[in-house]
Amino acid sequence: MKKTNVTTLPEINASELDLLKVLWREGALAAREVHTRLGERNSWAYSTTRTVMERMVGKGLVEKKLFHGLNLYEAKISRPAGLARLVRNFADRVLELDPAPVVSLFAEGEALSAEEIRELSRLLEEAKP
């Protein structure tokens, strides 16, 4: 994955985050596989999953590659980069504070690896005005 600038990263909505979580966890997948992995977390039709994924390709969040006649989708941004965008928006808009205290919550939990926490911190530091 290429280096990401959090300030230029597009907004990530809840549906896109659900799809990204699958791709971050499992790597490149066909749209049908992503739809299956999402299971009952949403009540979308398969066509909705494909439509959202195509929009994410357009936004630069996901990359689509043809592999033996099958379109595979892969996250174009790292998990920490996606989370950095969400953390920054949440800290700015909701909490009206610096993102650092929010990052410390990740450090206390086990949701991210130490390397991911370092990348998240670095991305947020780089994004400071």
C-alpha positions as CSV (number, residue, x, y, z in Angstrom):
1,M,0.0,0.0,0.0
2,K,1.2,3.4,-0.8
3,K,1.9,6.1,1.8
4,T,-1.3,8.0,2.6
5,N,-1.9,11.6,3.5
6,V,-4.8,11.6,6.0
7,T,-5.9,15.1,5.1
8,T,-6.5,14.2,1.5
9,L,-8.1,10.9,2.2
10,P,-11.8,10.9,1.3
11,E,-14.5,10.6,4.0
12,I,-15.2,7.0,4.9
13,N,-18.9,6.2,5.8
14,A,-20.1,3.3,7.9
15,S,-20.9,1.1,4.9
16,E,-17.5,1.7,3.4
17,L,-15.8,0.9,6.8
18,D,-17.6,-2.4,7.0
19,L,-16.3,-3.4,3.5
20,L,-12.8,-2.1,4.3
21,K,-12.7,-4.2,7.5
22,V,-13.3,-7.3,5.5
23,L,-10.6,-6.4,3.0
24,W,-8.1,-5.4,5.7
25,R,-8.7,-8.7,7.5
26,E,-8.7,-11.0,4.4
27,G,-6.9,-9.3,1.6
28,A,-8.0,-9.2,-2.1
29,L,-11.5,-10.7,-2.6
30,A,-14.2,-10.9,-5.2
31,A,-17.3,-8.8,-4.6
32,R,-19.3,-12.0,-3.9
33,E,-16.8,-13.1,-1.3
34,V,-17.0,-9.7,0.5
35,H,-20.8,-9.8,0.4
36,T,-20.7,-13.3,1.9
37,R,-18.3,-12.2,4.6
38,L,-20.5,-9.3,5.6
39,G,-23.2,-11.9,6.2
40,E,-26.1,-10.6,8.3
41,R,-24.4,-7.5,9.5
42,N,-26.3,-5.7,6.7
43,S,-29.3,-6.6,4.7
44,W,-27.9,-5.6,1.4
45,A,-28.5,-7.3,-1.9
46,Y,-25.3,-8.4,-3.6
47,S,-25.7,-5.7,-6.2
48,T,-25.6,-3.1,-3.4
49,T,-22.3,-4.5,-2.2
50,R,-20.9,-4.3,-5.7
51,T,-22.2,-0.7,-6.2
52,V,-20.6,0.4,-2.9
53,M,-17.3,-1.3,-3.8
54,E,-17.3,0.4,-7.2
55,R,-17.8,3.8,-5.6
56,M,-15.0,3.0,-3.2
57,V,-12.8,2.3,-6.3
58,G,-13.7,5.8,-7.6
59,K,-12.9,7.4,-4.2
60,G,-9.5,5.7,-4.1
61,L,-10.2,3.6,-1.1
62,V,-10.2,0.3,-2.9
63,E,-8.3,-1.0,-6.0
64,K,-9.9,-3.4,-8.5
65,K,-7.8,-5.9,-10.4
66,L,-8.7,-8.4,-13.0
67,F,-7.5,-11.9,-12.1
68,H,-8.3,-14.8,-14.4
69,G,-11.5,-13.1,-15.5
70,L,-12.6,-12.2,-12.0
71,N,-12.6,-8.8,-10.5
72,L,-10.7,-8.8,-7.1
73,Y,-11.0,-5.8,-4.8
74,E,-8.2,-4.9,-2.4
75,A,-8.0,-2.1,0.2
76,K,-5.9,0.7,-1.3
77,I,-5.3,2.3,2.1
78,S,-3.9,0.7,5.2
79,R,-6.1,0.0,8.3
80,P,-4.3,2.6,10.3
81,A,-4.8,5.2,7.5
82,G,-8.5,4.5,7.4
83,L,-8.8,4.7,11.1
84,A,-6.7,7.9,11.2
85,R,-9.2,9.5,9.0
86,L,-12.1,8.4,11.2
87,V,-10.3,9.3,14.4
88,R,-9.4,12.7,13.1
89,N,-13.0,13.4,12.1
90,F,-14.4,12.1,15.4
91,A,-11.9,14.1,17.5
92,D,-12.4,17.3,15.5
93,R,-16.2,17.2,14.9
94,V,-17.5,15.4,17.9
95,L,-15.1,15.8,20.8
96,E,-13.5,19.1,19.6
97,L,-10.1,18.0,20.8
98,D,-6.7,16.8,19.5
99,P,-6.8,13.2,18.2
100,A,-4.0,12.0,20.5
101,P,-6.2,11.1,23.5
102,V,-8.4,9.1,21.1
103,V,-5.3,7.2,19.8
104,S,-4.4,6.4,23.4
105,L,-7.7,4.4,23.6
106,F,-6.4,2.1,20.8
107,A,-3.1,1.7,22.7
108,E,-5.0,0.5,25.8
109,G,-7.1,-2.0,23.9
110,E,-6.0,-4.9,21.7
111,A,-7.8,-3.9,18.5
112,L,-4.6,-2.7,16.8
113,S,-1.1,-4.1,16.8
114,A,1.8,-2.0,18.2
115,E,2.9,-1.3,14.6
116,E,-0.6,-0.2,13.6
117,I,-0.8,2.2,16.6
118,R,2.6,3.7,15.7
119,E,1.4,4.2,12.1
120,L,-1.9,5.7,13.3
121,S,0.0,8.1,15.6
122,R,2.4,9.1,12.8
123,L,-0.4,9.7,10.3
124,L,-2.3,11.9,12.7
125,E,0.9,13.8,13.7
126,E,1.6,14.4,10.0
127,A,-1.9,15.7,9.5
128,K,-1.7,18.4,12.1
129,P,-2.3,21.9,10.7
